Structure formats: structure tokens, C-alpha cells
Amino acid sequence: MDKAKKIIIILLVLLLALIVYLILKVTTNVEGSIFVDSFPKECDVYLNGELKGKTPVEVKGLKTGEYIVEVKKDGYKTATKTVELDKNHVMKSVYVPLEHLTFTLIVNSYPEEAEVYIDGVKKGVTPITVEDLILGDHFVEVKRENFEVWKKQINASSGETLQLDALLIPSTTKIVITSVPDKATVQINGEEKGTTPFEIAELPPGTYEIVVVLSGYVPYSEKVSIEKGQTVERNIALSKANTFLSIKTNPSECSVYINGELKGKTPYEEANIQPGTYTVKLEKEGYLPYSTEVTITKGKRQELNINLLKLP
């Protein structure tokens, strides 16, 4: 081979090497991009551990190769994706729906079988375990008939199991009575409880007979049925009696008979008794019986104050 051919061959080899070099340089310097979006928005995006911005974001000027994409947000699980760029795929898109971080809530109550509400939504009855609650503030209510509602605001860490023990307090009834005029005696189920304005609480549920009495006025009476937690209020305007009989004795607790009919024990009062003449007899063991006649006149108050004589 002569010298000229050798030179040509050398030049061809050099030219081929240059072409290969240029091709490799061009292919290895291909720039691409990765577009990252998420739900919710405004999540931090890391590319191979380096923060690149918040979603939605496009990271440009990337060389071909493999990338680790991480999407992070407080209150959510970190999502990780592997993305590979090559000369045939230099643009890639990644969409990441993030999962909430959660915790577990156990609710007990005393007594049991109380309804549990979380943020206003009924979850069941105690004892109950509620899983996969989203991190953040939650409002818990525990309800049971005839008991006060138990309430609590909670906030827990991811993966935590939080336990609540609700001690339920029985709810009670309440009776409130006012009258005109005031200072009237209030009787509940036959027992004197006080004078108006009157209030009594912590009564068990049930039916109660309320009587409001004031000397010279027509008594007010009513039967009421009260449920747990209920308040009964009465504002009473007492009516002045047209006729009125009052009997007081010393000693008290004497049996009162009017026209032979047992009416009660002293002190005894009767409003709006029919006008007329009545036979009043008073008896008490250990004392001489007492008998008299009284005349009831409309618009007039008739009062008897009797001292009984003790038997020898």
C-alpha cells in the first residue's frame, strides 16, 4: 500500500471517530423535563432529594437518566415515584394523589351503649374503635338518653391510637315556679318545698303534682310529666278567693270535719267555699273534741283559731 492510500485511510478513520464523537456528544447532552402535579396542590417536590418547588411544577434542563420524585405535604403520606428520561422520552408527567395521614380512636363510655358522633357524624355506639381518622382537629360527642352530652376536642399524631373514656353524668329535671303575688307555698306531691319564687333541680323523671297555695287565694294545682334534662317553668297569677275559710288549732294536726266529712288536718284552708252555714268539728287523740258552726259570707274571710283542751 503506497503512502497516499495510508494517509486516506487514516483520514477516514479520524473522520469516522469525529462523527461518532459528535453523535455521542449530541445524544448524551439531550435535555428533558419532568412535570409534577398533585392532589392537593402546593405540595413540595423533591428530585433526587433536592427541593424543586411546589406542585404544579415543571423541572427543566434534565439530562437523560433515572430520577426519584418525592411529593410531600404536612398531614399526608409522602409519595415516591421513579421517572426515567431517555432520548426517545425526554418529557415526562407525574400526577400524584396524596393519602392522608391517619390515626385510630377508641371511645369507651360509662354506662356503655352510648352513641358516638365525630364532627357531627354518627359512628356507632360504645365501646367503639374508629380507624383511619384524618389528622387534625376533631370534635367528639358521646350521647345517651337521660344523660348529659359528653364533648371533647381532639388532635392526634400519625399512627397514634387515642383512647377516650367518657364518664356520662345523668341529666336531671328542674321545676321553676313564680307567682303573683309571691311568697306562695309550693307543694310537690303533697310535700311543702318552699315559697315562690321557687326552683328545684336534680329531680328524677316522672309525674309530679304541683300545688301553689297562698292564704286568701284560690290554690293552683297541676300534674306534670317531666323527662330527663327537661325544665318545667310556670308563671302563675293567683286568683283572690270570693269566700275563704281558715282553721288553725293549738295543737296542730287536728282532724277537720265539715258537715261530718273529713276534710284534712289543721292548719286547714279552703278557698271559694259556698256561702252558707257549716258545722265544723275538730278531733285529736288525747284532746276533747271541739264543735262549732260557722257562717260563710261572700267577700268575707272566716277564720277560726281554736285551743283544744287536753283530756285529764
C-alpha positions as CSV (number, residue, x, y, z in Angstrom):
1,M,0.0,0.0,0.0
2,D,1.5,3.3,-1.1
3,K,1.8,6.3,1.2
4,A,-1.2,8.2,-0.3
5,K,-3.6,5.3,0.5
6,K,-2.4,5.1,4.1
7,I,-3.0,8.8,4.5
8,I,-6.5,8.5,3.1
9,I,-7.3,5.6,5.4
10,I,-6.0,7.5,8.4
11,L,-8.1,10.5,7.5
12,L,-11.2,8.3,7.1
13,V,-10.7,6.8,10.5
14,L,-10.2,10.1,12.1
15,L,-13.3,11.4,10.3
16,L,-15.4,8.5,11.5
17,A,-14.1,8.9,15.0
18,L,-15.1,12.6,14.9
19,I,-18.6,11.7,13.7
20,V,-19.0,9.1,16.4
21,Y,-17.8,11.7,19.0
22,L,-20.2,14.3,17.8
23,I,-23.1,11.8,17.8
24,L,-22.3,10.7,21.3
25,K,-22.0,14.3,22.4
26,V,-25.3,15.3,20.9
27,T,-27.2,12.2,22.3
28,T,-25.6,12.5,25.8
29,N,-26.4,16.2,26.1
30,V,-30.1,15.8,25.4
31,E,-32.1,17.9,27.9
32,G,-35.5,16.9,29.1
33,S,-38.1,17.9,31.7
34,I,-40.5,16.4,34.3
35,F,-43.8,17.9,35.1
36,V,-45.2,17.1,38.6
37,D,-48.8,17.8,39.7
38,S,-50.6,16.5,42.8
39,F,-53.8,16.5,44.8
40,P,-53.9,18.5,46.9
41,K,-51.9,21.3,45.3
42,E,-49.0,23.2,46.9
43,C,-47.0,20.1,47.7
44,D,-43.2,20.1,48.0
45,V,-41.5,18.4,45.1
46,Y,-38.0,16.8,45.6
47,L,-35.9,15.4,42.7
48,N,-33.2,13.1,43.8
49,G,-33.5,14.7,47.3
50,E,-33.3,18.3,46.1
51,L,-36.3,20.6,46.5
52,K,-37.5,21.9,43.2
53,G,-40.7,23.8,44.1
54,K,-44.4,23.2,44.8
55,T,-47.0,21.5,42.7
56,P,-47.8,22.0,39.9
57,V,-44.2,22.4,38.8
58,E,-42.1,21.6,35.7
59,V,-38.4,20.8,36.3
60,K,-36.4,21.6,33.1
61,G,-32.9,21.1,31.9
62,L,-32.6,17.5,32.9
63,K,-30.2,15.0,31.4
64,T,-31.3,11.6,30.4
65,G,-31.3,9.1,33.2
66,E,-33.3,7.9,36.2
67,Y,-34.8,10.3,38.8
68,I,-36.5,9.8,42.2
69,V,-39.5,12.1,42.5
70,E,-40.8,12.7,46.1
71,V,-44.0,14.7,46.8
72,K,-44.5,15.9,50.4
73,K,-47.1,17.8,52.4
74,D,-47.9,18.1,56.1
75,G,-50.7,15.8,57.1
76,Y,-50.2,13.5,54.1
77,K,-48.1,10.4,53.4
78,T,-45.0,11.1,51.2
79,A,-45.4,9.7,47.7
80,T,-42.4,8.5,45.8
81,K,-42.2,7.8,42.0
82,T,-39.3,6.7,39.8
83,V,-39.1,8.5,36.4
84,E,-36.6,7.7,33.6
85,L,-35.7,10.1,30.8
86,D,-34.1,8.8,27.6
87,K,-33.5,10.2,24.1
88,N,-36.9,8.9,23.0
89,H,-38.8,10.2,26.1
90,V,-37.3,13.5,27.2
91,M,-40.5,14.9,28.7
92,K,-42.4,13.1,31.4
93,S,-45.5,14.0,33.5
94,V,-46.3,12.7,37.0
95,Y,-49.6,13.1,38.8
96,V,-49.7,12.1,42.5
97,P,-52.9,11.9,44.7
98,L,-51.6,12.0,48.2
99,E,-53.1,9.9,51.0
100,H,-54.0,11.5,54.4
101,L,-52.0,10.5,57.4
102,T,-54.5,8.9,59.8
103,F,-54.9,7.7,63.4
104,T,-57.2,5.4,65.4
105,L,-59.7,6.5,68.0
106,I,-61.1,4.2,70.7
107,V,-64.1,5.5,72.6
108,N,-65.5,4.0,75.8
109,S,-68.3,5.2,77.9
110,Y,-69.7,4.6,81.4
111,P,-72.5,3.4,81.0
112,E,-72.0,1.7,77.7
113,E,-74.1,1.7,74.5
114,A,-73.9,5.5,74.1
115,E,-73.9,7.0,70.6
116,V,-70.6,8.4,69.3
117,Y,-70.5,11.3,66.9
118,I,-67.3,12.6,65.3
119,D,-67.6,16.0,63.7
120,G,-71.4,15.6,63.8
121,V,-71.4,12.2,62.0
122,K,-72.7,9.2,64.0
123,K,-70.0,6.4,64.0
124,G,-71.7,3.8,66.2
125,V,-72.2,3.0,69.9
126,T,-69.7,2.5,72.7
127,P,-67.4,0.7,73.1
128,I,-66.2,1.5,69.5
129,T,-62.9,1.7,67.6
130,V,-62.8,4.2,64.7
131,E,-59.9,3.7,62.3
132,D,-58.3,5.9,59.6
133,L,-59.3,9.2,61.0
134,I,-57.6,12.1,59.2
135,L,-55.0,14.0,61.2
136,G,-56.2,17.4,62.5
137,D,-58.8,18.7,64.9
138,H,-61.9,16.6,65.5
139,F,-65.0,17.2,67.8
140,V,-66.2,14.1,69.6
141,E,-69.7,13.8,71.2
142,V,-71.0,10.9,73.3
143,K,-74.8,10.8,73.8
144,R,-77.1,8.6,75.7
145,E,-80.7,9.1,76.7
146,N,-81.2,10.6,80.1
147,F,-77.6,11.7,80.3
148,E,-75.8,14.9,79.6
149,V,-73.9,15.1,76.3
150,W,-70.1,14.4,76.8
151,K,-67.9,16.6,74.5
152,K,-64.2,16.8,73.7
153,Q,-61.9,18.4,71.1
154,I,-59.1,16.1,70.0
155,N,-55.9,16.2,67.9
156,A,-53.6,13.2,67.4
157,S,-50.3,12.3,65.7
158,S,-50.0,10.0,62.7
159,G,-50.2,6.3,63.5
160,E,-51.3,7.1,67.1
161,T,-54.1,5.2,68.8
162,L,-56.0,7.6,71.0
163,Q,-58.4,6.4,73.7
164,L,-61.3,8.4,75.2
165,D,-63.2,7.3,78.3
166,A,-66.5,9.2,78.7
167,L,-68.0,9.3,82.1
168,L,-71.6,10.2,81.5
169,I,-73.5,12.3,84.0
170,P,-77.2,11.7,84.4
171,S,-79.3,14.6,83.4
172,T,-81.9,15.8,85.8
173,T,-85.2,17.6,85.7
174,K,-85.9,21.1,87.0
175,I,-89.0,22.9,88.2
176,V,-89.2,26.7,88.3
177,I,-92.3,28.5,89.7
178,T,-93.0,32.2,90.1
179,S,-96.4,33.6,91.3
180,V,-98.3,36.9,91.6
181,P,-98.4,37.6,94.4
182,D,-95.2,35.9,95.5
183,K,-94.4,34.2,98.8
184,A,-96.9,31.4,97.9
185,T,-96.3,28.0,99.3
186,V,-95.2,25.3,96.8
187,Q,-96.1,21.7,97.4
188,I,-94.8,18.9,95.3
189,N,-96.5,15.5,95.6
190,G,-98.1,16.8,98.9
191,E,-94.8,17.9,100.5
192,E,-94.0,21.6,101.1
193,K,-90.8,22.5,99.3
194,G,-90.6,26.3,99.6
195,T,-92.2,29.6,98.6
196,T,-92.3,31.5,95.3
197,P,-90.1,32.4,93.5
198,F,-89.2,28.7,93.7
199,E,-86.7,26.4,92.0
200,I,-85.9,22.8,92.5
201,A,-83.4,20.7,90.5
202,E,-82.0,17.1,90.4
203,L,-85.4,15.5,90.3
204,P,-85.7,12.1,88.7
205,P,-88.0,11.9,85.7
206,G,-91.7,11.2,86.4
207,T,-95.0,12.7,87.1
208,Y,-95.4,15.4,89.8
209,E,-98.4,17.1,91.3
210,I,-97.6,20.8,91.9
211,V,-99.8,22.8,94.2
212,V,-99.3,26.5,94.9
213,V,-101.1,27.9,97.9
214,L,-101.5,31.4,99.3
215,S,-103.9,32.4,102.1
216,G,-106.9,34.2,100.7
217,Y,-106.3,33.0,97.1
218,V,-107.6,30.1,95.1
219,P,-104.9,27.3,95.1
220,Y,-103.3,26.4,91.8
221,S,-102.7,22.7,91.1
222,E,-101.3,20.8,88.1
223,K,-99.9,17.4,87.3
224,V,-96.8,17.5,85.0
225,S,-94.8,14.7,83.5
226,I,-91.1,15.5,83.2
227,E,-88.4,13.8,81.2
228,K,-84.6,13.8,81.9
229,G,-83.0,17.1,81.3
230,Q,-86.3,18.9,80.9
231,T,-87.0,22.2,82.7
232,V,-90.7,23.0,83.6
233,E,-91.4,26.7,84.2
234,R,-94.7,28.1,85.5
235,N,-95.6,31.8,86.0
236,I,-98.8,31.7,88.0
237,A,-101.3,34.6,88.6
238,L,-103.2,33.5,91.7
239,S,-106.9,34.5,91.9
240,K,-108.3,36.1,95.0
241,A,-110.9,33.9,96.6
242,N,-114.5,35.1,96.9
243,T,-115.0,33.2,100.1
244,F,-112.4,31.8,102.4
245,L,-112.3,29.6,105.5
246,S,-109.2,29.2,107.6
247,I,-108.9,26.9,110.7
248,K,-105.9,26.9,113.0
249,T,-105.6,24.9,116.2
250,N,-103.3,24.5,119.1
251,P,-102.1,21.8,118.9
252,S,-101.9,21.4,115.2
253,E,-102.6,18.2,113.2
254,C,-106.3,18.1,114.3
255,S,-108.7,16.3,112.1
256,V,-111.2,18.7,110.4
257,Y,-114.8,17.6,109.8
258,I,-117.1,19.9,107.9
259,N,-120.7,18.8,107.9
260,G,-119.5,15.4,109.0
261,E,-117.0,15.0,106.2
262,L,-113.3,14.6,106.9
263,K,-111.5,17.4,105.0
264,G,-108.0,17.2,106.3
265,K,-105.9,18.4,109.2
266,T,-105.1,21.7,110.7
267,P,-103.9,24.2,109.7
268,Y,-106.7,23.9,107.2
269,E,-107.8,26.4,104.5
270,E,-110.4,26.3,101.8
271,A,-111.0,29.0,99.2
272,N,-114.2,29.7,97.3
273,I,-116.3,27.6,99.7
274,Q,-120.0,28.0,99.0
275,P,-121.7,30.7,101.2
276,G,-123.8,29.1,104.0
277,T,-123.7,27.7,107.5
278,Y,-121.4,24.8,108.2
279,T,-120.8,22.5,111.2
280,V,-117.1,22.3,112.0
281,K,-115.8,19.6,114.3
282,L,-112.2,19.2,115.4
283,E,-110.7,16.0,116.8
284,K,-107.3,14.9,118.1
285,E,-106.3,11.9,120.2
286,G,-105.8,13.0,123.8
287,Y,-107.9,16.1,123.5
288,L,-111.6,17.0,124.0
289,P,-113.4,17.2,120.6
290,Y,-114.5,20.7,119.6
291,S,-117.6,21.5,117.5
292,T,-118.9,24.9,116.3
293,E,-120.9,26.4,113.5
294,V,-119.5,29.0,111.0
295,T,-121.3,31.1,108.5
296,I,-119.6,31.8,105.2
297,T,-120.4,35.0,103.5
298,K,-119.3,36.1,100.1
299,G,-116.4,38.6,100.1
300,K,-115.7,37.9,103.8
301,R,-112.8,35.9,105.2
302,Q,-113.8,33.5,108.0
303,E,-111.0,32.5,110.4
304,L,-111.1,30.1,113.4
305,N,-108.3,29.9,116.0
306,I,-109.1,27.1,118.4
307,N,-107.2,25.9,121.5
308,L,-108.2,22.3,122.2
309,L,-108.4,21.1,125.9
310,K,-106.3,18.2,126.8
311,L,-108.0,15.2,128.4
312,P,-107.3,14.6,132.1
